[in-house]
Amino acid sequence: MAQTNVNIRMDESTKKAFDAFCSEIGLSVSSVFNMFAKTVVREQRIPFEISTEVPNKKTITAIENVRKGIGLSKEFHSVSELMEDLNADD
């Protein structure tokens, strides 16, 4: 299959961080972009959620629940106390 070049513009700090990440996982930047493009083509969608909500609705709900004390576990004062509670028959 014939190869072609694609030029991508991004800020320098993002490029350096992305290069470092790719190196750490043992892939080239080119390989990662190819994986991304093939996934988009195969799935016909961006393979991650894109949202203008920061944080998203699920996170906002979780934050509100914590502030209201909803869904929190009880407090444990030792690991053995926690383990006793975990192993208790409810």
Residue pairs with C-beta under 8 A, 6 or more apart in sequence:
6 33
8 33
10 18
18 29
18 32
19 29
22 28
22 29
22 31
22 32
27 35
36 47
39 47
40 46
40 47
49 56
53 60
55 63
65 71
66 72
74 85
76 82
76 85
